[in-house]
């Protein structure tokens, strides 16, 4: 076996062992699709983490991406959820950890089981890194007769974000013009601090489509370093 192949094998086994430790920490046996998860996480770590200095945190991030990918592919699949020590496990072996997407009322009841009737609810918005942006009041609407992929009929609970204040209708053009002048001076001096902060607050796709069209393909499904 060559040195490169041997290194890849050791890395794959290390990822497998870290995931086994993760299952142990959340109080469950390895799911039936463990090897599928190991392969996904290994591929993600190889693609996104430092090839030499990667660590268990990279595995945890990759596993979170796997959970998010399953949530997108299996919306409303009628799976049964089973409580475990630090989250929920559905009948297909998928782990729903605290802080991840909530798909049904059973998950919500489990997560909120220790709360008092007078505890407060708020809707929090976050940026792409998970950092908190703002809190909003919310309303709830219930939609009847939603058909799942297994033909089960359920009701859908919708959490609706309410604005914190009246929409800002002030004309921004003057302050935008002034800011452009200031930014132009800063850039001429080599200082892009303010511009960088402004652009980082914008959605990824808005930034991408502000580039010339022939550059868009360079940033399709781009995960960064």
C-alpha positions as CSV (number, residue, x, y, z in Angstrom):
1,X,0.0,0.0,0.0
2,X,1.4,3.4,-1.0
3,X,2.0,6.1,1.6
4,X,-0.8,8.3,0.2
5,X,-3.3,5.4,0.3
6,X,-2.2,4.5,3.8
7,X,-2.7,8.1,5.0
8,X,-6.2,8.2,3.4
9,X,-7.1,4.9,5.1
10,X,-5.9,6.1,8.5
11,X,-7.9,9.4,8.0
12,X,-11.0,7.5,7.0
13,X,-10.8,5.3,10.1
14,X,-10.2,8.3,12.3
15,X,-13.3,9.9,11.0
16,X,-15.2,6.7,11.6
17,X,-14.0,6.5,15.2
18,X,-14.9,10.2,15.9
19,X,-18.4,9.5,14.6
20,X,-18.7,6.4,16.8
21,X,-17.7,8.6,19.8
22,X,-20.4,11.1,18.7
23,X,-23.1,8.3,18.8
24,X,-21.9,7.3,22.2
25,X,-22.1,10.9,23.5
26,X,-25.7,11.3,22.4
27,X,-26.7,8.0,24.0
28,X,-27.4,5.8,20.9
29,X,-26.0,2.9,19.0
30,X,-24.5,3.3,15.5
31,X,-27.4,3.8,13.0
32,X,-27.9,1.3,10.2
33,X,-26.6,3.9,7.7
34,X,-23.5,4.6,9.7
35,X,-21.1,3.8,6.8
36,X,-23.0,6.1,4.5
37,X,-22.6,8.9,7.0
38,X,-18.9,8.1,7.5
39,X,-18.3,8.3,3.7
40,X,-20.2,11.7,3.4
41,X,-18.3,13.2,6.4
42,X,-15.0,11.9,5.2
43,X,-15.5,13.4,1.7
44,X,-16.6,16.7,3.3
45,X,-13.6,16.9,5.6
46,X,-11.3,16.1,2.7
47,X,-12.9,18.9,0.6
48,X,-13.2,21.6,3.2
49,X,-10.7,21.1,6.1
50,X,-7.0,21.4,6.3
51,X,-5.5,18.2,4.8
52,X,-3.0,17.8,7.6
53,X,-4.3,19.9,10.6
54,X,-7.9,18.7,10.4
55,X,-9.6,17.8,13.8
56,X,-12.8,16.5,15.4
57,X,-14.4,19.9,15.1
58,X,-14.2,19.5,11.3
59,X,-15.9,16.2,11.6
60,X,-18.7,17.7,13.7
61,X,-19.2,20.5,11.1
62,X,-19.3,17.9,8.3
63,X,-21.8,15.8,10.2
64,X,-24.0,18.9,10.7
65,X,-23.9,19.4,6.9
66,X,-25.0,15.8,6.4
67,X,-28.0,16.4,8.7
68,X,-28.9,19.6,6.8
69,X,-28.6,17.7,3.5
70,X,-31.0,15.0,4.8
71,X,-33.5,17.6,6.0
72,X,-33.6,19.1,2.5
73,X,-34.0,15.7,0.8
74,X,-36.5,14.2,3.1
75,X,-38.9,17.0,4.0
76,X,-42.2,15.6,5.4
77,X,-41.2,11.9,4.9
78,X,-43.4,10.8,7.9
79,X,-40.4,9.3,9.8
80,X,-41.0,8.4,13.5
81,X,-38.8,10.3,16.0
82,X,-37.3,8.6,19.1
83,X,-35.9,10.8,22.0
84,X,-32.3,10.3,23.1
85,X,-30.1,12.1,25.7
86,X,-29.1,15.2,23.6
87,X,-31.5,15.2,20.7
88,X,-33.9,13.1,18.6
89,X,-33.3,10.1,16.4
90,X,-35.8,9.2,13.7
91,X,-36.7,5.7,12.5
92,X,-34.2,6.0,9.7
93,X,-31.3,6.6,12.0
94,X,-31.1,10.4,11.3
95,X,-30.0,12.5,14.4
96,X,-31.8,15.8,15.1
97,X,-29.6,17.8,17.4
98,X,-30.6,20.8,19.4
99,X,-30.2,23.9,17.2
100,X,-31.0,22.0,14.0
101,X,-34.1,22.3,11.8
102,X,-37.4,21.4,13.6
103,X,-39.8,19.5,11.3
104,X,-42.7,18.5,13.5
105,X,-44.6,19.1,16.7
106,X,-43.1,16.1,18.5
107,X,-39.6,17.5,18.1
108,X,-40.8,20.9,19.4
109,X,-42.5,19.3,22.4
110,X,-39.4,17.2,23.3
111,X,-37.1,20.2,23.1
112,X,-39.4,22.5,25.1
113,X,-40.5,19.8,27.7
114,X,-38.6,21.5,30.5
115,X,-40.0,25.0,29.9
116,X,-42.6,26.7,31.9
117,X,-45.9,28.0,30.4
118,X,-44.8,31.6,31.1
119,X,-41.4,31.3,29.4
120,X,-41.0,33.6,26.4
121,X,-40.9,32.9,22.7
122,X,-39.0,34.9,20.1
123,X,-37.8,34.3,16.5
124,X,-34.1,34.8,16.1
125,X,-32.4,35.5,12.7
126,X,-28.8,34.5,12.1
127,X,-26.3,35.0,9.4
128,X,-24.6,32.3,7.4
129,X,-22.1,31.6,10.2
130,X,-24.9,31.2,12.8
131,X,-24.2,34.5,14.5
132,X,-27.3,36.2,15.9
133,X,-28.6,39.2,14.0
134,X,-31.9,40.2,15.7
135,X,-34.9,39.0,17.6
136,X,-38.4,39.3,16.3
137,X,-41.9,38.8,17.7
138,X,-43.8,36.0,15.9
139,X,-47.3,34.7,15.2
140,X,-48.5,31.2,14.5
141,X,-50.8,29.9,11.8
142,X,-52.1,26.4,11.4
143,X,-52.8,25.0,7.9
144,X,-55.1,22.0,7.6
145,X,-55.0,19.1,5.2
146,X,-51.2,18.8,4.3
147,X,-50.5,15.5,2.6
148,X,-47.2,13.8,3.3
149,X,-45.3,11.6,0.9
150,X,-46.7,8.5,2.6
151,X,-50.3,9.9,2.1
152,X,-50.7,10.8,5.7
153,X,-52.8,14.0,6.2
154,X,-51.4,16.4,8.8
155,X,-51.7,20.0,9.9
156,X,-48.8,22.4,9.3
157,X,-47.8,24.8,12.0
158,X,-46.3,28.0,10.5
159,X,-44.2,30.4,12.6
160,X,-44.6,33.9,11.1
161,X,-42.0,36.6,11.7
162,X,-43.4,40.0,12.7
163,X,-41.3,43.2,12.0
164,X,-39.8,44.9,15.1
165,X,-40.8,48.3,13.8
166,X,-42.5,50.1,10.9
167,X,-40.6,49.7,7.5
168,X,-37.9,52.4,7.0
169,X,-39.2,54.5,4.1
170,X,-36.5,57.2,4.3
171,X,-34.7,58.0,1.0
172,X,-31.3,56.3,1.2
173,X,-29.8,57.9,-1.9
174,X,-28.1,60.8,-0.2
175,X,-26.5,58.7,2.5
176,X,-25.5,56.1,-0.2
177,X,-23.8,58.8,-2.3
178,X,-21.9,60.1,0.8
179,X,-20.9,56.6,1.7
180,X,-19.6,55.9,-1.8
181,X,-17.4,59.0,-1.6
182,X,-16.0,57.9,1.8
183,X,-15.4,54.4,0.6
184,X,-13.6,55.6,-2.5
185,X,-11.3,57.7,-0.3
186,X,-10.7,54.7,2.0
187,X,-10.0,52.3,-0.9
188,X,-7.5,54.9,-2.4
189,X,-5.7,54.7,1.0
190,X,-5.8,50.9,1.0
191,X,-8.4,50.7,3.8
192,X,-11.4,48.4,2.9
193,X,-12.5,47.8,6.5
194,X,-15.9,49.4,6.2
195,X,-16.6,48.0,2.7
196,X,-15.7,44.5,3.9
197,X,-18.1,44.8,6.9
198,X,-20.9,46.0,4.7
199,X,-20.4,43.3,2.0
200,X,-20.2,40.5,4.6
201,X,-23.7,41.4,5.8
202,X,-25.2,40.8,2.3
203,X,-26.6,37.4,1.2
204,X,-24.1,35.2,-0.7
205,X,-26.2,35.2,-3.9
206,X,-26.6,39.0,-4.0
207,X,-22.8,39.3,-3.9
208,X,-22.3,36.6,-6.5
209,X,-24.8,38.1,-9.0
210,X,-23.2,41.5,-8.5
211,X,-20.1,40.1,-10.2
212,X,-19.8,39.9,-14.0
213,X,-21.9,37.0,-15.3
214,X,-18.8,35.1,-16.7
215,X,-17.6,34.8,-13.0
216,X,-20.8,33.3,-11.6
217,X,-19.8,29.7,-12.3
218,X,-16.7,30.1,-10.2
219,X,-18.9,30.5,-7.1
220,X,-21.5,27.9,-7.7
221,X,-21.9,25.7,-4.5
222,X,-18.7,27.4,-3.2
223,X,-17.9,26.4,0.4
224,X,-14.7,28.4,0.8
225,X,-11.7,27.4,2.7
